Amino acid sequence: MKTLLAVIFALLIPTAALAADASQQATDSAKVWLALIDAGNTSQSWKDAAPLFQSRISEADWVKAVKPIRESLGAVVSRAPAGVDLAKALPGAPDGDYAVVHFKTKFAKKADATETVTMMMDGGAWKCVGYFIK
C-alpha cells in the first residue's frame, strides 16, 4: 500500500509542476500583452492576440473600444497577479488550453479594479483571447 501511495504521489508532482509552470507562463504573457495597452499600443495588442480574438473583433473596433475605457480609468498605478484558472474548454470557444489570469489593478481614476485576461495556447505561445475590466 505504501508503494502504491508513493507511486501515485510521484505521478502527481510533475502534473502540479506543469500546471504551476503553465500558470506562470500565461501570467507573464498576459503582463506583456497588458503592457502594450498600458503604453497606448492598442493596435499592436490586437496584432499580438490569438487568431480567435482577431476573428471576433476587427483591429479598428478593438482600438475604438479600448481607448475611451482606458483613458477614463487613467494610468496604471499598480497591478498584481490575483490567480490563474486553467481550463481545457470555455463557453463559446473551441476546446484547447486556456488560462484565465486575474489581476488586482489600481488605476489613477479607479482604485480597485480586477482585470481578467483570458489566454489561449496558440502555436506554443500563450496569446490573448479576451480582456475584461471589472
GICORHU-V372143 format. One line per field, one symbol per residue. ss: DSSP state (A for helix, B for strand, O for the rest). psi: psi as a letter, one per 40 degrees, with the letter a starting at -180 (. if undefined). burial: I if it has 9 or more other C-alpha atoms within 8 Angstrom, else O. Layout:
# GICORHU-V372143
ss=???
psi=???
burial=???
This chain:
# GICORHU-V372143
ss=OAAAAAAAAAAAAAAAAAAAAAAAAAAAAAAAAAAAAAOOOAAAAAAAOOAAAAAAOOAAAAAAAAAAAAAAAOOBBBBBBBBBBBBOOOOOOOOOOBBBBBBBBBBOOBBBBBBBBBBBBBOOBBBBBBBBBO
psi=ddddddddddddddddddddddddddddddddddddddeefddddddeiiddddeehidddddddddddddddaihdihhheihhiieiiheiiiahihhhhhhhhidehdhihhhhhihhhfeihiheihih.
burial=OOOOOOOOOOOOOOOOOOIOOOIOIIIOIIOOIIOIIIOOIIIOIIOIIIOOIIOOOOIOOIIOOIIOOIOOIIIIOOIOIOOIOIIOIIOOOOOIIIIIIIIIIIIIOIOOIIIIIIIIIOOOOIIIIIIOOO
